[in-house]
């Protein structure tokens, strides 16, 4: 879920003075807050920039390589035990020109300080006929080689860098906060005080920007922009 299939693009209406260059990912946040051995994890996720309450849904649409993209992110009334922690299951459905590309089920829990921790994802990748052909990128925090990452810190500061996926050789996405305080316009509305993150995949060198709005979550993911959302 961290990088998705979408390329880098962002539409910004106005920009505050709070911003920074992309810079280095070398100085990353400590992952200790997401240690499965810790206490206080909850599936009631109310992080300001990444709320995941049951029934919450965000729909993004856009165009890529001549096709129409659809991304639907839905918080399910379902939990999954991963590494001894109860996690909230979030389904991400991705389609192009009406044909499903990928469906993933992602596992999140909120730490006691409000950090959203990412415990992995199950992935189904489809071909044009609708058959599942791969589970590429799937991983779970097994407590050995794979461990939970930080998907969204409890509070954001420009320059923060953090690992979102820690599954060596399979999923290693990382993110960095590159701007705060922007006003961002998308088809679904105009949102103040958004956060812009640079996502990078060290395995293939790809990177792109995502924009998150308070109380909603992601509203821009590459060429896909939020067209509608619903909250419980």
C-alpha positions, 0 to 999 in steps of 0.5 A, a space after each residue: 500500500 505504501 507506494 501503490 502502482 501510481 506515478 508521481 504527480 501532485 496538484 497544489 492550489 497554494 503553498 505555505 512557507 513550511 516546506 523543504 527539499 526532498 533531501 536524504 532518507 538516511 536519518 530515519 525515525 526509531 521503529 521502537 514505537 511499532 515493536 509488537 512486544 510493546 503495549 497499548 496498540 489499538 485498532 481504533 485508528 484516529 491519527 489526524 492524517 491517516 484515520 482508519 475508522 470502520 466504514 471510512 472510504 476514500 475514492 481516487 481517480 486519474 489517468 495514467 498511460 492513456 487509461 482511467 485509474 480508480 483506487 478505492 480504499 475501504 476500512 473494513 469491520 475486520 481485524 487480523 492478528 499479526 505478530 501477536 497484535 490485533 490489526 485493522 484490515 484496510 482493503 485497497 482496490 485498484 483498477 484501470 479502464 474498469 479492469 481490476 489490477 490489484 486488491 490488497 488487504 493491509 494491516 494497521 494498528 495505532 501505537 499508544 502515542 498515536 503513530 500508525 504502524 504498518 504490519 504488512 499486506 496480502 496482495 492479489 495481482 490480476 491479469 486482463 482476464 481477471 485471474 490472479 497471477 501473482 502475490 508480489 509485494 505481499 508481506 507480514 511482520 513475522 518478528 524475524 526478518 520482517 518487522 512493522 514499519 511506521 506508516 504515519 507518525 503521531 505528529 508530523 514535522 518537515 524532514 521526518 523520514 521513516 520506513 513504512 515497510 520492512 520486509 527485506 527484498 520484498 517490500 522496503 518502502 520509506 517516506 519523508 515529510 517534505 511539506 506541511 501547511 499546503 492548501 490542496 485542491 482535488 476534484 473532491 474539494 479543497 483542503 487546508 493544512 495538508 501534508 505532502 510525503 515523498 514515498 520511495 522504493 529502494 528496491 527499484 529506485 522509484 518515488 512519488 508524492 502523496 498528499 494527506 488531508 486531516 480527517 480524510 487520509 490520502 487525497 493525492 497519489 500520483 496521477 490519482 486524486 480524491 473524487 469522493 470520501 465517506 466517513 462513519 
